[in-house]
Amino acid sequence: MTAVPTSSFIALSVLLFSIGAIGVLVRRNAIVIFMCIELMLNAANLAFVTFARQQGSIDGQVIVFFVMTVAAAEAAVGLAIIIAVFRHRQTVNADDLRLLRW
Amino acid sequence: MSLPLFLPLAALLLLSALGVVLNTHPVRSAMCLVATLFLLAVFFIFLDAEFVAALQIIVYAGAIMVVFLFVIMLLNLEKDEVGRTRTGWHMTTMVSAGLFAIGLLYIVYRAGTLLPGAGMGVAAPAAFGSLEMVALRLFTVYLLPFEITGLLMLAAVVGAVVLAKKKVA
């Protein structure tokens, strides 16, 4: 039984991040775009925890704590913005919200 | 963590992550995201991060996902509008994201054994990833960022209430 090397976990993190990035670019529903951003944040968390284990240092796990806090704050404010937008426009489709688009 | 355990879990993780992107109904996307978060918690356990794994389930799968589902139900979102897909844009996205992933994977492959630190083969230090160990670091070295985090949460709470409030008059 050999241990799975660090690079496998990092590769998994890379793939997870790429899936999240594709989701942000492809999907048009603002809430689903938010979920894909959460996917990308979680990919970063996986990389942090993996490197913490690799180095035998706890700092990586502390950073994950901060990432989660920022993600929670971002979700709260972002979803509030989505609700406010929906109240005005009756849609959360990113293609229809183009007032600020060049 | 051994390879026969890693591969199925990694496959499940990627499948559920794809489910978030590919499902047309937002609630199904959210359910796939919950599965992804739980599987990530499993990986955290295997990486000797018990406290982070518990946080992952309580904060992410518990609190944040409930907020997401609550908003989806509140807005009563139906399926995404179909018939407006832009194949060219999708292809561009896939190719560029694929190139990005391949480039990063190549770097990881080349870095391979060059990473500093003891590595996965060596057992982690005693009580690694426990609540005590994380808290000790958090409340000494990272005390100032921790306090600023509190301020951020306060700002987020006030901001969310102000933004979502129904305008009177």
Interface residues (C-beta under 8 A of the other chain):
Chain A: M1 T2 A3 V4 P5 T6 S7 S8 F9 I10 A11 L12 V14 L15 L16 F17 S18 I19 G20 A21 I22 G23 L25 V26 R27 R28 N29 I31 V32 F34 M35 C36 E38 L39 N42 N45 L46 V49 T50 F51 A52 R53 Q54 Q55 G56 S57 I58 D59 Q61 V62 V64 F65 F66 M68 T69 V70 A71 A72 A73 E74 A75 A76 V77 L79 A80 I81 I82 I83 A84 F86 R87 V92 N93 D95
Chain B: M1 S2 L3 F6 A10 L13 L14 A17 L18 V20 V21 P26 S29 A30 L33 T36 L37 L40 F43 F44 L47 D48 A49 F51 V52 L55 Q56 V59 Y60 A63 I64 V67 F68 V71 I72 L74 L75 L77 D80 E81 R84 W89 H90 T93 M94 A97 G98 F100 A101 L104 L105 V108 Y109 A111 G112 T113 L115 P116 G117 A118 G119 M120 G121 V122 A124 P125 F128 G129 M133 V134 R137 L138 V141 Y142 P145 T149 L152 M153 A155 A156 V157 G159 A160 V161 L163 A164 K166
